[in-house]
């Protein structure tokens, strides 16, 4: 609102109009050509503190999803430039909010005790409490994008071939309807109910699929590059490589394992009082939901989560993500020499190749998870071992799975083995980027 300058208090912080006192909200201006890049670069009033500004930005992004994804007859709108148009305006913004926060949190650890730093980062008045809340919500937005279910009717929960349960589409008695107000269309679609929409097929674009947004979210999550001026110093590159993995390493590890294992009970969306809910991905992720909703984390999402993750997370020089995700073929030069108790294995029933992954002491890594799911599928397929006297029991048949169901599960097993093979190929192929522009 506009007020007369005469109504302002001496410190310009408040205005008294009649019997009402109004408090002035700080206005952060960046430039007339660059908007909303970070917490200190806004062109309009989004709130008095970091938390409120992030809340308003995320609300705006959700509100205008239909505007950006549905052309609704606009001439010249297509899906070809969707990523280039929206990555910088949405997902790179979410990445940039964490850059300065992650940099300073790492530096402050050198001068303060863990207790002092935690107090500072959670204090909303005298510390960075609101900024911590904002960065956590940006991280939540990115992971929610990856875990967003498809629009449609869901039923269940239905038990999958690997024994996990979730609510899925395409089943009899589906009574949970998720509209575009809660879910998103996963696939891009052309056609508008038979309406004459254009001369060329691409002119009939109905909506852009959320798959592209999921990939953009993965790209932003895995990006550790920054443009800090001080990175020109060659003393120690590591301190300038900042990403969400440096801020939320434990959470990324849990999400990584869940995506590869297909068990979304702790990380998937769920229903609460008739509304779609997501876990707090910045929290402990230890609450189990018995009926998670299929997050449409398909093979392609799993594939590019691993491709981008293994190619970029280690740019922070933290090898944990790659170590947890590492899958290798035993008996080859790429297989590390480990104690047998530290190795999880799976033998492909078709090729006979045995794949291995690290068995960590304190958690299940993604490599362990993907082989664990492969063994579960093997036990429930027609490839399972009916002989109880063999040395290994990893391939023993699951007694709870009837014979006719095992044949149906074969396709799920062979499909999952393709993911195992991809992960075995990924680790040796990743590099560290251009040394002249790291």
C-alpha positions as CSV (number, residue, x, y, z in Angstrom):
1,X,0.0,0.0,0.0
2,X,1.1,3.6,-0.5
3,X,1.3,6.0,2.5
4,X,2.1,9.6,2.8
5,X,5.7,10.2,3.8
6,X,4.5,12.3,6.7
7,X,2.9,9.2,8.2
8,X,6.2,7.4,8.5
9,X,8.0,7.1,11.8
10,X,11.4,8.6,12.3
11,X,13.2,5.3,11.5
12,X,10.9,4.8,8.4
13,X,10.1,1.3,9.7
14,X,6.4,2.0,10.4
15,X,3.5,4.2,9.2
16,X,0.6,5.4,11.3
17,X,-2.5,5.9,9.2
18,X,-5.5,6.9,11.4
19,X,-5.7,4.4,14.2
20,X,-3.7,1.7,12.4
21,X,0.0,1.1,12.5
22,X,1.6,-0.6,9.4
23,X,5.0,-2.2,9.5
24,X,7.2,-1.7,6.5
25,X,8.4,-4.9,4.8
26,X,12.0,-4.9,3.5
27,X,12.2,-4.6,-0.3
28,X,15.1,-6.4,-1.9
29,X,16.1,-5.2,-5.4
30,X,18.6,-7.0,-7.6
31,X,18.2,-5.5,-11.1
32,X,15.5,-4.7,-13.6
33,X,16.6,-7.6,-15.9
34,X,17.4,-10.4,-13.4
35,X,14.6,-11.6,-11.0
36,X,14.4,-14.0,-8.1
37,X,17.8,-15.6,-8.5
38,X,18.5,-16.0,-4.8
39,X,17.5,-14.7,-1.4
40,X,19.2,-11.4,-2.0
41,X,18.1,-10.9,-5.6
42,X,14.4,-10.2,-5.8
43,X,12.5,-7.6,-7.9
44,X,9.3,-7.5,-5.9
45,X,8.2,-8.0,-2.3
46,X,8.1,-11.8,-1.5
47,X,8.2,-11.5,2.2
48,X,10.1,-10.1,5.2
49,X,12.5,-13.0,5.7
50,X,14.0,-16.0,3.9
51,X,11.3,-18.4,5.0
52,X,8.4,-16.3,3.9
53,X,10.1,-15.4,0.6
54,X,10.7,-19.1,-0.2
55,X,7.1,-20.0,0.8
56,X,5.7,-17.4,-1.5
57,X,8.0,-18.4,-4.4
58,X,7.0,-22.1,-4.1
59,X,3.3,-21.2,-3.9
60,X,3.7,-19.1,-7.0
61,X,5.4,-22.0,-8.9
62,X,2.6,-24.4,-7.9
63,X,-0.1,-21.9,-8.9
64,X,1.3,-21.2,-12.3
65,X,2.1,-24.9,-13.2
66,X,-1.0,-25.0,-15.5
67,X,0.1,-21.7,-17.2
68,X,3.6,-23.1,-18.1
69,X,2.7,-26.7,-18.9
70,X,-0.6,-26.3,-20.8
71,X,-0.4,-24.1,-24.0
72,X,-4.2,-23.8,-24.2
73,X,-4.2,-22.6,-27.8
74,X,-1.2,-20.2,-27.6
75,X,0.5,-20.0,-30.9
76,X,4.1,-20.9,-31.0
77,X,4.1,-22.9,-27.8
78,X,5.9,-26.2,-28.0
79,X,7.8,-28.7,-25.8
80,X,11.1,-28.4,-27.5
81,X,12.2,-25.2,-25.6
82,X,10.5,-26.2,-22.3
83,X,13.7,-27.1,-20.4
84,X,15.7,-24.1,-21.6
85,X,12.8,-21.8,-20.8
86,X,12.0,-23.1,-17.3
87,X,15.2,-24.6,-15.8
88,X,16.8,-21.3,-15.0
89,X,13.5,-19.8,-13.8
90,X,12.6,-22.6,-11.4
91,X,15.2,-25.3,-10.7
92,X,18.4,-23.3,-11.0
93,X,16.8,-20.8,-8.6
94,X,16.2,-23.6,-6.1
95,X,19.9,-24.7,-6.5
96,X,21.2,-21.1,-6.1
97,X,19.4,-20.7,-2.7
98,X,21.6,-23.4,-1.3
99,X,24.9,-22.1,-2.7
100,X,25.6,-19.4,-0.2
101,X,24.0,-21.3,2.7
102,X,26.0,-24.4,2.0
103,X,29.3,-22.5,1.6
104,X,28.9,-20.6,4.9
105,X,27.7,-23.7,6.9
106,X,30.9,-25.4,5.8
107,X,33.1,-22.5,6.8
108,X,31.3,-21.9,10.1
109,X,32.1,-25.5,11.2
110,X,35.7,-24.5,11.5
111,X,35.0,-21.9,14.1
112,X,32.0,-23.1,16.1
113,X,31.2,-26.3,18.0
114,X,28.4,-28.4,16.5
115,X,26.1,-27.3,19.3
116,X,26.8,-23.6,18.7
117,X,26.3,-24.0,14.9
118,X,23.0,-25.9,15.4
119,X,21.7,-23.1,17.7
120,X,22.6,-20.5,15.1
121,X,21.1,-22.4,12.2
122,X,17.8,-23.0,14.0
123,X,17.4,-19.6,15.7
124,X,14.8,-17.7,13.7
125,X,15.4,-14.4,15.5
126,X,19.2,-14.0,16.0
127,X,20.4,-16.7,13.6
128,X,19.7,-18.3,10.3
129,X,16.6,-20.2,11.3
130,X,14.4,-18.8,8.6
131,X,17.1,-19.3,6.0
132,X,17.5,-22.9,7.1
133,X,13.8,-23.4,6.7
134,X,13.9,-21.9,3.2
135,X,16.7,-24.1,2.0
136,X,15.0,-27.2,3.5
137,X,11.8,-26.3,1.6
138,X,13.7,-25.7,-1.7
139,X,15.2,-29.2,-1.2
140,X,11.7,-30.6,-0.4
141,X,10.4,-29.0,-3.6
142,X,13.0,-30.7,-5.8
143,X,12.5,-34.1,-4.3
144,X,8.7,-33.8,-4.4
145,X,9.1,-33.1,-8.1
146,X,11.0,-36.3,-8.5
147,X,8.4,-38.2,-6.5
148,X,5.3,-36.6,-8.0
149,X,2.6,-39.2,-9.0
150,X,0.7,-39.1,-12.3
151,X,-2.8,-37.7,-12.7
152,X,-5.4,-40.4,-12.6
153,X,-7.2,-43.0,-10.4
154,X,-5.3,-45.2,-8.0
155,X,-6.3,-48.4,-6.2
156,X,-4.7,-50.7,-3.7
157,X,-2.3,-50.9,-2.1
158,X,-1.2,-53.7,-4.5
159,X,1.8,-56.0,-3.9
160,X,4.4,-55.7,-6.5
161,X,6.5,-58.6,-7.9
162,X,9.3,-57.8,-5.4
163,X,6.9,-57.9,-2.4
164,X,6.7,-54.2,-1.8
165,X,3.2,-52.5,-1.7
166,X,2.0,-49.3,-3.1
167,X,-1.2,-47.7,-4.6
168,X,-1.1,-47.9,-8.4
169,X,-3.1,-47.0,-11.5
170,X,-4.9,-49.5,-13.8
171,X,-6.4,-51.8,-11.1
172,X,-10.0,-52.7,-10.5
173,X,-11.7,-50.7,-7.8
174,X,-9.5,-47.7,-8.1
175,X,-11.2,-45.1,-5.9
176,X,-8.5,-42.5,-5.3
177,X,-8.6,-39.8,-7.9
178,X,-5.7,-37.4,-8.1
179,X,-6.4,-34.4,-10.3
180,X,-4.0,-31.8,-11.6
181,X,-4.4,-29.9,-8.4
182,X,-2.5,-32.6,-6.5
183,X,-0.6,-34.6,-9.1
184,X,0.9,-33.9,-12.5
185,X,0.7,-35.5,-16.0
186,X,3.8,-37.6,-16.3
187,X,3.8,-37.9,-20.1
188,X,3.6,-35.2,-22.8
189,X,0.4,-35.4,-24.8
190,X,-0.7,-34.1,-28.1
191,X,-4.4,-33.8,-29.3
192,X,-7.3,-31.8,-27.9
193,X,-10.4,-33.9,-28.1
194,X,-10.6,-33.9,-31.8
195,X,-10.6,-30.1,-32.1
196,X,-8.9,-28.7,-35.2
197,X,-5.7,-27.5,-33.4
198,X,-3.3,-27.0,-36.2
199,X,-1.7,-28.1,-39.5
200,X,1.3,-29.9,-38.0
201,X,0.9,-32.5,-35.2
202,X,3.1,-30.6,-32.8
203,X,0.7,-27.7,-33.0
204,X,-1.8,-29.9,-31.1
205,X,0.2,-30.0,-27.9
206,X,-2.1,-30.5,-25.0
207,X,0.4,-30.4,-22.2
208,X,4.1,-30.9,-21.5
209,X,4.8,-34.0,-19.3
210,X,6.1,-33.7,-15.8
211,X,8.9,-36.1,-16.7
212,X,10.9,-33.1,-18.0
213,X,10.4,-31.4,-14.6
214,X,11.6,-34.5,-12.8
215,X,14.8,-34.6,-14.9
216,X,15.3,-30.8,-14.3
217,X,14.9,-31.4,-10.5
218,X,17.6,-34.2,-10.6
219,X,19.9,-31.9,-12.5
220,X,19.5,-29.1,-10.0
221,X,20.0,-31.5,-7.0
222,X,23.1,-33.0,-8.5
223,X,24.7,-29.7,-9.6
224,X,27.6,-28.7,-7.3
225,X,29.1,-25.9,-9.5
226,X,29.1,-22.3,-8.2
227,X,30.2,-19.0,-9.7
228,X,31.8,-17.6,-6.5
229,X,34.6,-15.2,-7.5
230,X,37.0,-16.8,-5.1
231,X,36.8,-20.1,-7.0
232,X,39.5,-18.7,-9.3
233,X,42.0,-19.4,-6.5
234,X,43.6,-22.8,-7.2
235,X,44.5,-23.4,-3.5
236,X,41.6,-25.8,-2.7
237,X,38.8,-26.2,-5.2
238,X,36.8,-28.4,-2.8
239,X,35.5,-25.5,-0.7
240,X,33.8,-23.9,-3.7
241,X,31.9,-27.0,-4.9
242,X,28.6,-26.6,-3.1
243,X,25.4,-28.6,-3.7
244,X,22.4,-30.1,-1.9
245,X,24.5,-33.3,-1.4
246,X,26.8,-31.3,0.9
247,X,23.8,-30.0,2.9
248,X,21.6,-33.1,3.0
249,X,24.0,-36.1,2.4
250,X,22.1,-38.6,4.7
251,X,18.7,-37.8,3.1
252,X,20.1,-38.1,-0.5
253,X,21.5,-41.5,0.5
254,X,18.1,-42.7,1.8
255,X,16.4,-41.4,-1.4
256,X,19.0,-43.0,-3.6
257,X,18.6,-46.5,-2.0
258,X,14.7,-46.2,-2.1
259,X,14.7,-45.3,-5.8
260,X,16.9,-48.3,-6.7
261,X,15.1,-50.7,-4.3
262,X,11.6,-49.7,-5.4
263,X,10.5,-49.5,-1.7
264,X,8.8,-46.1,-1.4
265,X,7.3,-46.6,2.1
266,X,9.6,-44.0,3.6
267,X,10.1,-41.6,0.7
268,X,7.0,-41.8,-1.5
269,X,3.9,-39.7,-1.4
270,X,1.0,-40.9,0.7
271,X,-2.6,-40.0,1.5
272,X,-3.6,-38.2,4.7
273,X,-7.2,-37.1,5.3
274,X,-7.9,-37.3,1.6
275,X,-5.0,-35.1,0.5
276,X,-1.7,-36.1,-1.1
277,X,1.2,-35.6,1.3
278,X,4.9,-35.9,1.0
279,X,7.4,-36.8,3.8
280,X,9.8,-34.0,5.0
281,X,12.7,-34.9,2.9
282,X,15.0,-32.8,5.0
283,X,14.1,-34.8,8.1
284,X,15.1,-38.3,9.3
285,X,12.9,-40.2,6.8
286,X,12.3,-42.9,9.3
287,X,8.5,-43.0,9.2
288,X,7.0,-45.9,7.3
289,X,3.7,-45.5,5.4
290,X,1.9,-48.7,4.6
291,X,0.2,-47.4,1.4
292,X,2.6,-45.1,-0.5
293,X,1.3,-43.8,-3.9
294,X,3.3,-44.8,-7.0
295,X,5.7,-41.8,-7.5
296,X,6.2,-42.7,-11.2
297,X,9.9,-43.1,-10.5
298,X,10.1,-45.2,-13.7
299,X,13.2,-47.0,-15.2
300,X,14.1,-43.8,-17.0
301,X,14.0,-41.7,-13.8
302,X,16.1,-44.3,-12.1
303,X,18.5,-44.4,-15.0
304,X,19.1,-40.6,-15.1
305,X,19.1,-40.3,-11.4
306,X,22.2,-42.6,-11.5
307,X,23.7,-41.1,-14.6
308,X,23.5,-37.5,-13.3
309,X,24.2,-38.5,-9.7
310,X,27.3,-40.5,-10.4
311,X,28.6,-37.9,-12.9
312,X,28.0,-34.8,-10.7
313,X,27.6,-35.6,-7.0
314,X,31.3,-36.4,-6.7
315,X,32.2,-33.0,-8.0
316,X,32.2,-32.0,-4.3
317,X,35.0,-34.6,-3.9
318,X,32.9,-36.6,-1.7
319,X,32.8,-40.1,-3.1
320,X,30.1,-41.5,-0.9
321,X,27.3,-41.4,-3.5
322,X,29.4,-43.3,-6.0
323,X,30.6,-45.8,-3.4
324,X,27.1,-46.5,-2.3
325,X,25.9,-46.8,-5.9
326,X,28.8,-48.8,-7.2
327,X,27.9,-52.2,-8.8
328,X,30.6,-54.4,-10.3
329,X,30.8,-57.7,-12.1
330,X,32.8,-60.2,-10.0
331,X,35.8,-61.8,-11.6
332,X,36.7,-58.8,-13.8
333,X,39.3,-56.0,-13.4
334,X,36.6,-53.6,-12.2
335,X,35.8,-55.8,-9.2
336,X,37.5,-54.5,-6.0
337,X,39.2,-57.0,-3.7
338,X,37.0,-57.0,-0.7
339,X,36.3,-59.3,2.3
340,X,33.3,-61.5,1.3
341,X,31.4,-60.2,4.3
342,X,31.5,-56.7,2.8
343,X,29.9,-57.7,-0.5
344,X,26.3,-58.2,-1.6
345,X,25.9,-60.4,-4.7
346,X,23.3,-61.2,-7.3
347,X,23.7,-63.8,-10.1
348,X,21.9,-63.1,-13.4
349,X,20.0,-66.4,-14.2
350,X,20.3,-65.7,-17.9
351,X,23.9,-64.8,-18.4
352,X,25.4,-66.4,-15.2
353,X,27.3,-63.2,-14.4
354,X,27.5,-62.4,-10.7
355,X,27.2,-58.7,-9.7
356,X,28.5,-57.3,-6.4
357,X,28.0,-54.1,-4.4
358,X,29.3,-52.8,-1.1
359,X,27.7,-53.9,2.1
360,X,27.9,-50.9,4.4
361,X,27.9,-51.3,8.2
362,X,25.4,-48.5,9.1
363,X,23.0,-48.3,6.1
364,X,21.9,-49.9,2.9
365,X,23.5,-48.2,-0.1
366,X,21.9,-47.9,-3.6
367,X,24.1,-50.7,-5.0
368,X,23.1,-53.0,-2.2
369,X,19.5,-52.0,-2.6
370,X,19.3,-52.6,-6.4
371,X,20.9,-56.1,-5.9
372,X,18.6,-56.8,-2.9
373,X,15.6,-56.1,-5.1
374,X,17.0,-58.3,-7.9
375,X,17.3,-61.2,-5.4
376,X,13.8,-60.7,-4.2
377,X,12.5,-60.7,-7.8
378,X,14.6,-63.8,-8.5
379,X,13.1,-65.7,-5.6
380,X,9.6,-64.9,-6.8
381,X,10.3,-65.8,-10.5
382,X,10.4,-69.1,-12.4
383,X,14.2,-68.7,-12.4
384,X,14.3,-69.4,-8.7
385,X,16.2,-72.4,-7.3
386,X,14.0,-75.3,-6.2
387,X,16.9,-77.3,-4.8
388,X,17.2,-76.5,-1.0
389,X,20.6,-78.2,-0.9
390,X,22.6,-75.7,-2.9
391,X,25.3,-73.6,-1.3
392,X,23.6,-70.2,-1.8
393,X,20.0,-69.5,-0.6
394,X,19.8,-66.1,-2.4
395,X,18.0,-67.6,-5.3
396,X,15.8,-70.1,-3.3
397,X,12.1,-69.9,-4.3
398,X,9.8,-67.9,-2.2
399,X,7.3,-70.4,-0.7
400,X,4.6,-67.7,-0.6
401,X,4.6,-67.1,-4.3
402,X,2.5,-69.6,-6.3
403,X,3.9,-71.1,-9.5
404,X,1.6,-69.2,-11.9
405,X,2.7,-65.9,-10.4
406,X,6.4,-66.7,-10.8
407,X,6.1,-66.8,-14.6
408,X,4.4,-63.4,-14.5
409,X,7.2,-62.0,-12.4
410,X,9.9,-63.1,-14.9
411,X,9.4,-59.9,-16.9
412,X,9.9,-57.7,-13.8
413,X,13.1,-59.6,-13.0
414,X,14.5,-59.2,-16.5
415,X,13.5,-55.6,-16.6
416,X,15.3,-54.9,-13.3
417,X,18.4,-56.7,-14.4
418,X,18.8,-54.1,-17.2
419,X,19.1,-51.5,-14.4
420,X,21.7,-53.6,-12.6
421,X,23.7,-53.8,-15.8
422,X,23.5,-50.0,-16.4
423,X,24.7,-49.3,-12.8
424,X,27.6,-51.7,-13.4
425,X,28.6,-49.7,-16.5
426,X,28.2,-46.3,-15.0
427,X,31.0,-45.9,-12.3
428,X,34.0,-46.5,-14.6
429,X,32.7,-44.0,-17.2
430,X,32.3,-40.9,-15.0
431,X,34.9,-38.2,-15.0
432,X,35.9,-35.1,-13.1
433,X,35.2,-32.5,-15.8
434,X,37.4,-29.9,-17.4
435,X,40.4,-29.0,-15.2
436,X,40.6,-25.5,-16.8
437,X,37.0,-24.8,-15.7
438,X,36.3,-27.2,-12.8
